[in-house]
């Protein structure tokens, strides 16, 4: 349980801090940039999870299905922020909108079939 909590923290900070560095090399702008940012979050979350499964005890190694689910949920979160901003603004907590696809990418990583 503690190792999974550590993994979530590592994934959150690793993806949040690493995605802008990767995004510099991809020439996109506008709303498409937000979707590419979400996709980068999903890939980074999966890579960090794979590396952490080698280091942390009791963290299972996920399959590429986890990457696919993480990618789908991150893109759904990006679409919700772009196309349905009223739902995101209805949340009483104020946070950067990039947290939505990031948290959904982490959730997708941990979902099991």
C-alpha positions as CSV (number, residue, x, y, z in Angstrom):
1,X,0.0,0.0,0.0
2,X,2.7,2.5,0.9
3,X,4.7,1.6,-2.2
4,X,1.6,2.3,-4.4
5,X,1.3,5.7,-2.7
6,X,4.9,6.4,-3.3
7,X,4.3,5.4,-7.0
8,X,1.4,7.8,-7.3
9,X,3.5,10.7,-6.0
10,X,6.4,9.8,-8.3
11,X,4.1,9.6,-11.3
12,X,2.4,12.8,-10.5
13,X,5.6,14.9,-10.0
14,X,7.5,13.0,-12.7
15,X,4.9,13.5,-15.4
16,X,4.0,17.1,-14.4
17,X,7.6,18.2,-14.4
18,X,8.7,16.0,-17.4
19,X,5.9,16.7,-19.8
20,X,6.9,20.3,-20.6
21,X,10.4,19.2,-21.4
22,X,9.1,16.7,-23.9
23,X,6.5,19.1,-25.3
24,X,9.2,21.5,-26.3
25,X,10.2,19.1,-29.1
26,X,6.7,18.7,-30.6
27,X,5.6,21.6,-32.7
28,X,1.9,22.0,-32.0
29,X,-0.3,24.9,-30.9
30,X,-3.8,25.7,-29.8
31,X,-6.2,23.1,-28.4
32,X,-4.2,20.3,-30.0
33,X,-1.3,21.1,-27.7
34,X,-3.5,20.3,-24.7
35,X,-4.3,16.9,-26.1
36,X,-0.6,16.2,-26.9
37,X,0.2,17.2,-23.3
38,X,-2.4,14.7,-22.1
39,X,-0.9,11.9,-24.2
40,X,2.6,12.7,-23.0
41,X,1.3,12.5,-19.4
42,X,-0.1,9.0,-20.1
43,X,3.2,7.8,-21.6
44,X,5.3,9.3,-18.8
45,X,3.0,7.8,-16.1
46,X,3.4,4.4,-17.7
47,X,7.2,4.6,-18.1
48,X,7.6,5.8,-14.5
49,X,5.3,3.0,-13.4
50,X,7.5,0.4,-15.2
51,X,10.7,1.8,-13.7
52,X,9.2,2.0,-10.3
53,X,8.0,-1.6,-10.5
54,X,11.7,-2.6,-10.8
55,X,12.7,-0.6,-7.7
56,X,9.7,-0.6,-5.3
57,X,8.6,-3.7,-3.5
58,X,4.9,-4.9,-4.0
59,X,4.4,-2.8,-7.1
60,X,3.4,-5.1,-10.0
61,X,4.6,-4.4,-13.5
62,X,1.7,-3.3,-15.7
63,X,1.0,-4.4,-19.3
64,X,0.6,-2.2,-22.4
65,X,-3.1,-2.4,-21.7
66,X,-2.4,0.0,-18.8
67,X,-0.8,2.4,-21.2
68,X,-3.8,2.2,-23.5
69,X,-6.3,2.8,-20.7
70,X,-4.2,5.6,-19.3
71,X,-4.0,7.2,-22.7
72,X,-7.7,7.0,-23.3
73,X,-8.6,8.4,-19.9
74,X,-6.1,11.3,-20.2
75,X,-7.5,12.2,-23.6
76,X,-11.1,12.1,-22.2
77,X,-9.9,14.4,-19.4
78,X,-8.4,16.8,-22.0
79,X,-11.6,16.7,-24.0
80,X,-13.6,17.5,-20.9
81,X,-11.5,20.5,-20.1
82,X,-11.6,21.8,-23.7
83,X,-15.2,21.0,-24.8
84,X,-17.1,21.0,-21.4
85,X,-15.4,23.7,-19.3
86,X,-18.6,24.2,-17.2
87,X,-18.2,20.8,-15.6
88,X,-14.6,21.5,-14.7
89,X,-15.4,24.9,-13.4
90,X,-18.2,23.5,-11.2
91,X,-15.7,21.7,-9.1
92,X,-15.3,23.8,-5.9
93,X,-11.5,23.3,-5.7
94,X,-9.5,25.6,-8.0
95,X,-6.5,23.9,-9.7
96,X,-4.7,24.1,-13.0
97,X,-6.7,22.4,-15.8
98,X,-3.7,20.2,-16.7
99,X,-4.2,18.3,-13.5
100,X,-7.4,16.7,-14.9
101,X,-5.7,14.6,-17.7
102,X,-2.8,13.9,-15.4
103,X,-4.9,12.5,-12.6
104,X,-7.0,10.5,-15.1
105,X,-3.8,9.1,-16.6
106,X,-2.7,7.9,-13.2
107,X,-6.1,6.5,-12.5
108,X,-6.0,4.6,-15.8
109,X,-2.6,3.2,-15.0
110,X,-4.0,1.7,-11.8
111,X,-7.3,0.3,-13.1
112,X,-7.3,-3.4,-13.6
113,X,-9.5,-5.6,-15.8
